[in-house]
Amino acid sequence: MIRRSSLTITYSDLVKFAEKQASYARQRRNSASGRGVVNCEGLTHDVECAEMLVRMLRKGMPGRQTSFYELFELANK
């Protein structure tokens, strides 16, 4: 599907956005010690959430039959 306006969202746009968020979360966590952050639990949780979302979205690409709830449950085991 070709984007016709900035309001048109494709599935691949969602995957790319999630990948950007995961990259941003990793950068924040990796630079935390340089900023004097001692407890990185929240930042690590953000990274794990973003990476799981990317994995789920990739597995749910069009053409595949996927239950996102089942993917979430499998990823948490």
Steps between C-alpha positions, in 0.01 A plus 500: 500500500632841405464776757271771370516739792665535839176370654523167315658230717615170356597189695863547399482853644405348835791256484746779412363719780537219755857438379582870547354492851707192585814670371422815698437297817832315456685831452343644815592192704856484362571866573336499845818433696668798334213717622543371855199266503556224754181293467431401139202270573248733334720555197563128463125435524441756221754321279345160564148630429605668175695196380210267578261725308734493198516118513122475528439740213747317277331167572163656422599626158222487243451156351551324831221402732600612845345556840692784662383389844642152440828650376519716811438201726761289317759778518449529876576135575 
